[in-house]
């Protein structure tokens, strides 16, 4: 179930499907990044609207660890025309993303 959620997340990002992406999130979700945190549906919608506008493209999932309700990943992506390595955690509750952390560092 948790791996399916991660696969749906990747597909929604690849397809630029905002509604499919938002459907992944719990009603009480919180997304934490270094530049901002988004709480609840309206803030998460704003965050992902801007994110998808930057044209994110996952090039490679370099590491993936799934333990119970926690997904921990590392990926190489292009976001806003910049290649980055990303790290993130998804915590799943009731089949949806309840908590998420995400960080991106430039590739050198």
C-alpha positions as CSV (number, residue, x, y, z in Angstrom):
1,X,0.0,0.0,0.0
2,X,2.7,2.5,0.9
3,X,4.8,1.7,-2.2
4,X,1.7,2.2,-4.3
5,X,1.2,5.6,-2.8
6,X,4.8,6.6,-3.6
7,X,4.3,5.4,-7.2
8,X,1.2,7.4,-7.5
9,X,3.1,10.5,-6.1
10,X,5.8,10.1,-8.8
11,X,3.1,9.6,-11.5
12,X,1.2,12.8,-10.5
13,X,4.5,14.8,-10.5
14,X,5.5,13.4,-13.9
15,X,2.1,14.2,-15.4
16,X,1.9,17.6,-13.7
17,X,-1.5,16.6,-12.3
18,X,-2.2,18.9,-9.4
19,X,-5.5,17.3,-8.3
20,X,-4.0,13.8,-8.4
21,X,-1.1,15.1,-6.3
22,X,-3.4,16.8,-3.8
23,X,-5.6,13.6,-3.5
24,X,-2.5,11.9,-2.0
25,X,-2.6,14.1,1.2
26,X,-4.4,13.6,4.5
27,X,-6.8,16.3,5.6
28,X,-4.4,17.1,8.4
29,X,-1.2,17.0,6.3
30,X,1.8,19.1,6.8
31,X,4.6,19.6,4.3
32,X,7.9,20.9,5.6
33,X,10.7,22.3,3.4
34,X,13.6,24.6,4.4
35,X,11.9,27.6,2.6
36,X,8.4,27.1,4.0
37,X,5.9,24.8,5.7
38,X,2.4,24.2,4.4
39,X,-0.4,23.1,6.6
40,X,-3.8,22.0,5.4
41,X,-5.4,21.8,2.0
42,X,-5.2,25.4,1.0
43,X,-1.5,25.9,1.8
44,X,-0.6,22.6,0.3
45,X,-2.5,23.5,-2.9
46,X,-0.5,26.8,-3.1
47,X,2.8,25.0,-2.5
48,X,2.2,22.3,-5.2
49,X,0.8,24.8,-7.7
50,X,4.1,26.7,-7.5
51,X,6.1,23.4,-7.5
52,X,4.4,22.0,-10.6
53,X,4.8,25.4,-12.4
54,X,8.6,24.8,-12.0
55,X,8.3,21.7,-14.2
56,X,9.7,19.1,-11.8
57,X,11.1,16.0,-13.5
58,X,12.3,13.0,-11.6
59,X,15.3,11.6,-13.3
60,X,16.2,8.8,-10.9
61,X,15.2,7.4,-7.5
62,X,18.7,6.8,-6.1
63,X,17.6,5.4,-2.7
64,X,14.3,4.3,-1.3
65,X,13.5,2.9,2.1
66,X,10.0,1.9,3.2
67,X,9.4,0.9,6.8
68,X,5.8,0.5,7.9
69,X,4.2,3.9,7.4
70,X,7.4,5.8,6.5
71,X,8.9,6.4,3.1
72,X,12.4,7.8,2.9
73,X,13.8,8.6,-0.5
74,X,16.7,10.3,-2.4
75,X,16.2,11.3,-6.0
76,X,17.9,13.2,-8.8
77,X,15.5,15.7,-10.3
78,X,15.3,18.7,-12.5
79,X,13.3,21.5,-11.0
80,X,13.0,25.0,-12.5
81,X,15.7,24.0,-15.0
82,X,18.2,23.1,-12.2
83,X,19.5,19.6,-11.5
84,X,19.2,18.8,-7.8
85,X,19.4,15.9,-5.5
86,X,16.4,15.7,-3.3
87,X,15.8,14.0,0.0
88,X,12.4,13.5,1.6
89,X,10.3,11.6,4.0
90,X,6.6,10.8,3.7
91,X,4.7,9.6,6.7
92,X,1.5,7.8,5.8
93,X,-1.7,7.8,7.9
94,X,-5.0,6.3,6.9
95,X,-3.5,5.6,3.4
96,X,-2.6,9.2,2.7
97,X,0.4,11.4,3.2
98,X,0.1,12.9,6.7
99,X,3.6,14.4,7.1
100,X,6.2,15.2,4.5
101,X,9.7,16.7,4.5
102,X,11.6,17.7,1.4
103,X,15.0,19.2,0.7
104,X,16.9,19.8,-2.6
105,X,20.6,20.5,-3.0
106,X,22.2,21.6,-6.3
107,X,24.2,18.8,-8.0
108,X,27.8,19.7,-8.5
